[in-house]
């Protein structure tokens, strides 16, 4: 089965795009939700990150920032996360492809584990406007956390496909249909070649 990773920086429209794929009956694995569940409830994962924090001599006062702590949590979930994704693929074996949706797909180099990857892109001004419209987050506050993210243009270069989700571009539906048709055709050619 073909694996497609999808990502996008905050307020880029990743959830909106994933919902569009779901409407095409493409199974979407919500990696961020599964990770949160594993961290909260999976005893094996909890043991892993507890041990890593102990070995790291974890002390909130010693850490430079929360990034180190978050990396420990994420690294502790990786094995279980991909085991869950494998089970998800088996459950959806009749689908041509599945989508692995993760906000850190490129940051953790998980895109290398996929056949294709998609970055959902919107420029900074569009994303700050969306944050304000959706949650009334001040534009200045939005700019602060946007600066902490991986450069979206770098993600675009790393991705197999880029979906532009802002006004003045081809419709998101058309872009998704083009990717869907490409993957279906790719799969047909792959089967014929075998």
Rosetta blueprint (number, residue, H / E / L):
1 X L
2 X E
3 X E
4 X E
5 X E
6 X E
7 X E
8 X E
9 X L
10 X L
11 X L
12 X L
13 X L
14 X H
15 X H
16 X H
17 X H
18 X H
19 X H
20 X H
21 X H
22 X H
23 X H
24 X L
25 X L
26 X L
27 X E
28 X E
29 X E
30 X E
31 X H
32 X H
33 X H
34 X H
35 X H
36 X H
37 X H
38 X H
39 X H
40 X H
41 X H
42 X L
43 X H
44 X H
45 X H
46 X H
47 X H
48 X H
49 X H
50 X H
51 X H
52 X H
53 X H
54 X H
55 X H
56 X L
57 X L
58 X L
59 X L
60 X L
61 X L
62 X L
63 X L
64 X L
65 X L
66 X H
67 X H
68 X H
69 X H
70 X H
71 X H
72 X H
73 X H
74 X H
75 X H
76 X H
77 X H
78 X H
79 X H
80 X H
81 X H
82 X H
83 X H
84 X H
85 X H
86 X H
87 X H
88 X H
89 X H
90 X H
91 X H
92 X L
93 X L
94 X L
95 X L
96 X L
97 X E
98 X E
99 X E
100 X E
101 X E
102 X L
103 X L
104 X L
105 X L
106 X L
107 X L
108 X L
109 X L
110 X H
111 X H
112 X H
113 X H
114 X L
115 X L
116 X E
117 X E
118 X E
119 X E
120 X E
121 X E
122 X L
123 X L
124 X H
125 X H
126 X H
127 X H
128 X H
129 X H
130 X H
131 X H
132 X H
133 X H
134 X H
135 X H
136 X L
137 X L
138 X L
139 X H
140 X H
141 X H
142 X H
143 X H
144 X H
145 X H
146 X H
147 X H
148 X L
149 X L
150 X L
151 X L
152 X H
153 X H
154 X H
155 X H
156 X H
157 X H
158 X H
159 X L
160 X L
161 X E
162 X E
163 X E
164 X E
165 X L
166 X L
167 X L
168 X L
169 X L
170 X L
171 X L
172 X H
173 X H
174 X H
175 X H
176 X H
177 X H
178 X H
179 X H
180 X H
181 X H
182 X H
183 X H
184 X H
185 X H
186 X H
187 X H
188 X H
189 X H
190 X H
191 X H
192 X H
193 X H
194 X L
